[in-house]
Amino acid sequence: MNPQRLVKVSKYLSKHLRHQPERLGLKLAPGGWVNVDELLAACQQHQFPLTRAELEEVVIKNDKQRFSFDETKTRIRANQGHSIEVDLQLKPRIPPDLLYHGTGEGTVEAILQFGLLKMSRHHVHLSTDIATAKAVGMRKGRPVIFQVNAAQMSQEGFSFYCSDNGVWLVEQVPAKYLTRLNLDR
C-alpha cells in the first residue's frame, strides 16, 4: 500500500474506532473491540473499501501503533485515544519513575495552573521518552515537554495504565507533579 493510502486508512480507522463507530453502524464491545469482518463490511458499505491485507498492513506499519488485533486476529481495536465511552479493560500498572508529555506552547500556562487534564479523551497520554513527547508536541506548534513524576503519583494513589502500544495513561496529572523541561540545551 502506498504511504498516502496508509495514512488515509489510518485516519479513517481512528475516526471510526476511537470517535464515531456508530457512523459505520458499529458498536464497540468491551475492550473497544470490533469484529474484523463487520468492520470490513461496514467500510465497503460506506464507500471506503478496505481489504483484510490493507487492514493488517495498517496495524503493522502505523508509526504510533494505534491499532491492535486480538490473539485470533478476528477482532481489532484502537489502543487508546477514544473520545467515546469505552472500557479498554486495562489493568493498573506501576509506571516508570518518570514519564513525559508533549504539548504546544499555547497550553503551557493552563497546564502550569491546572495540570494535565484528559479533556475530551479518557486519559492523559504519557510517553516513556522525551523524543516521543517532543514529536507529539510538535503537532501543536513549538513543542514543550513536561516531565511527570509518575513514581510519586503512583505512591500517592494515582492509577496508571499502559496501552498495547506502550502509551501510559492516567486520569490527570496535577501541576505539582510536573516539571517543564528546557529543550534549548
GUKOLTOR-939222 format. One line per field, with one value per residue (C-alpha): residue number from 1; x, y, z. Coordinates in Angstrom, 2 decimals. Layout:
REM residues N
resi (NUM, ...)
u (X, ...)
v (Y, ...)
w (Z, ...)
END
This chain:
REM residues 185
resi (1, 2, 3, 4, 5, 6, 7, 8, 9, 10, 11, 12, 13, 14, 15, 16, 17, 18, 19, 20, 21, 22, 23, 24, 25, 26, 27, 28, 29, 30, 31, 32, 33, 34, 35, 36, 37, 38, 39, 40, 41, 42, 43, 44, 45, 46, 47, 48, 49, 50, 51, 52, 53, 54, 55, 56, 57, 58, 59, 60, 61, 62, 63, 64, 65, 66, 67, 68, 69, 70, 71, 72, 73, 74, 75, 76, 77, 78, 79, 80, 81, 82, 83, 84, 85, 86, 87, 88, 89, 90, 91, 92, 93, 94, 95, 96, 97, 98, 99, 100, 101, 102, 103, 104, 105, 106, 107, 108, 109, 110, 111, 112, 113, 114, 115, 116, 117, 118, 119, 120, 121, 122, 123, 124, 125, 126, 127, 128, 129, 130, 131, 132, 133, 134, 135, 136, 137, 138, 139, 140, 141, 142, 143, 144, 145, 146, 147, 148, 149, 150, 151, 152, 153, 154, 155, 156, 157, 158, 159, 160, 161, 162, 163, 164, 165, 166, 167, 168, 169, 170, 171, 172, 173, 174, 175, 176, 177, 178, 179, 180, 181, 182, 183, 184, 185)
u (0.00, 1.38, 2.13, -0.79, -3.26, -1.73, -2.30, -5.82, -6.81, -5.24, -7.18, -10.40, -9.96, -9.05, -12.20, -14.43, -12.74, -11.95, -14.63, -17.62, -18.18, -21.91, -21.34, -20.42, -23.14, -20.57, -20.77, -17.60, -17.54, -15.88, -12.20, -13.05, -13.09, -14.88, -15.24, -12.88, -15.40, -18.06, -15.60, -14.60, -18.26, -19.15, -16.25, -17.39, -20.99, -19.85, -17.82, -14.44, -13.45, -10.72, -9.16, -8.03, -4.46, -4.66, -6.08, -3.23, -0.69, -2.10, -1.93, 1.68, 3.01, 1.20, 4.02, 2.18, 0.82, -2.69, -4.44, -4.14, -5.72, -6.75, -4.81, -7.13, -6.96, -10.77, -11.17, -9.47, -9.40, -7.83, -5.33, -6.20, -7.33, -11.09, -13.45, -16.44, -17.24, -15.39, -13.85, -10.49, -10.16, -6.68, -5.21, -3.45, 0.35, 3.27, 4.69, 8.33, 9.60, 9.45, 7.12, 6.79, 4.05, 4.49, 2.29, 2.40, 3.45, -0.13, -1.20, 1.71, 0.11, -3.08, -1.04, 1.09, -2.09, -4.40, -2.08, -2.66, -6.35, -7.82, -10.14, -12.38, -10.33, -10.50, -6.97, -3.93, -1.36, 2.24, 5.37, 8.46, 10.89, 11.45, 11.73, 8.20, 6.81, 8.59, 7.09, 3.62, 4.23, 5.40, 1.93, 0.71, 3.36, 6.60, 6.95, 7.09, 7.90, 6.74, 8.39, 5.91, 6.93, 4.98, 6.65, 5.38, 1.93, 1.71, 2.85, 0.14, -2.66, -2.94, -3.66, -1.63, -2.36, -0.25, -1.94, -0.90, 1.29, 3.22, 1.40, 0.98, -2.45, -3.66, -6.84, -4.99, -1.62, -1.87, 0.60, 2.69, 3.96, 5.12, 8.48, 8.86, 11.99, 14.32, 14.64, 17.15, 20.06)
v (0.00, 3.42, 5.83, 8.16, 5.26, 4.04, 7.45, 7.72, 4.28, 5.01, 8.27, 6.58, 3.81, 6.31, 8.29, 5.24, 3.10, 5.95, 8.56, 7.63, 3.88, 4.50, 6.29, 2.90, 1.11, -0.42, -0.88, -1.31, -4.41, -4.38, -3.69, -1.48, -4.50, -4.73, -7.87, -7.54, -8.94, -6.50, -3.60, -4.56, -4.96, -1.58, 0.12, -1.39, -0.32, 3.25, 3.57, 3.03, -0.42, -1.97, -5.42, -7.60, -7.32, -3.50, -3.65, -5.89, -3.58, -0.56, -2.41, -3.45, -0.25, 2.50, 4.59, 5.07, 1.51, 2.93, -0.36, -3.98, -7.31, -9.78, -13.04, -14.68, -11.72, -11.77, -8.53, -5.14, -2.07, 1.32, 1.06, 4.41, 7.94, 7.33, 10.25, 7.93, 5.90, 2.58, 0.26, -0.77, -3.34, -2.15, -3.26, -0.76, -0.98, 0.55, 3.20, 4.07, 6.71, 9.43, 9.87, 12.72, 14.75, 16.88, 19.83, 23.16, 26.49, 27.77, 25.36, 25.86, 28.46, 26.41, 23.26, 25.04, 26.24, 23.20, 20.30, 17.87, 17.13, 14.45, 16.94, 15.05, 11.84, 9.08, 9.63, 11.86, 10.26, 9.99, 8.58, 6.90, 9.08, 12.72, 12.15, 10.76, 13.55, 16.10, 14.57, 14.81, 18.41, 19.39, 18.61, 21.58, 24.11, 24.75, 21.76, 21.98, 18.87, 18.23, 15.60, 13.75, 12.40, 9.18, 7.36, 9.93, 9.98, 6.20, 6.20, 8.78, 6.65, 7.59, 4.63, 4.24, 2.01, 1.05, 0.54, -2.20, 0.28, 1.45, 4.73, 5.35, 6.57, 8.35, 10.27, 13.53, 14.93, 17.70, 20.53, 19.66, 16.51, 18.39, 19.88, 21.82, 20.69, 23.10, 21.86, 24.56, 22.85)
w (0.00, -0.85, 2.04, 1.22, 1.32, 4.58, 6.20, 4.76, 6.09, 9.48, 9.81, 8.71, 11.27, 14.01, 13.33, 13.45, 16.10, 18.51, 17.99, 15.79, 15.38, 15.05, 11.72, 10.29, 12.25, 14.60, 18.35, 20.34, 22.53, 25.97, 25.47, 22.46, 20.14, 16.79, 14.68, 11.68, 9.20, 10.42, 10.12, 6.58, 5.53, 7.09, 5.29, 1.99, 2.61, 3.30, 0.09, 1.74, 0.51, 2.60, 2.31, 5.20, 3.87, 3.97, 7.48, 8.61, 6.99, 8.83, 12.15, 11.50, 9.88, 11.79, 13.25, 16.53, 16.71, 17.16, 16.45, 17.50, 16.73, 19.40, 19.57, 17.00, 14.57, 14.35, 16.33, 16.09, 18.33, 18.71, 21.57, 23.18, 22.38, 22.43, 22.87, 23.31, 26.39, 26.22, 28.78, 27.35, 30.16, 31.04, 34.35, 36.64, 36.44, 38.27, 35.91, 35.30, 37.73, 35.08, 32.13, 29.61, 27.97, 24.87, 24.02, 22.21, 23.73, 23.77, 26.53, 28.94, 31.25, 31.66, 32.35, 34.94, 36.64, 36.33, 35.46, 32.61, 32.09, 29.86, 28.18, 25.70, 25.97, 28.55, 29.84, 29.68, 27.35, 28.53, 26.91, 28.32, 26.36, 25.55, 21.78, 21.55, 23.72, 21.53, 18.36, 19.92, 21.00, 17.51, 16.14, 18.19, 17.21, 19.05, 21.39, 25.15, 27.19, 30.73, 32.88, 35.10, 38.49, 37.94, 40.84, 43.36, 41.74, 41.93, 45.57, 46.31, 44.85, 41.17, 38.88, 35.71, 32.73, 29.75, 26.38, 23.96, 22.08, 25.15, 25.79, 29.52, 30.59, 33.72, 34.59, 35.27, 36.32, 38.91, 38.35, 41.42, 39.66, 36.55, 35.61, 32.39, 30.56, 28.81, 25.22, 24.26, 25.98)
END
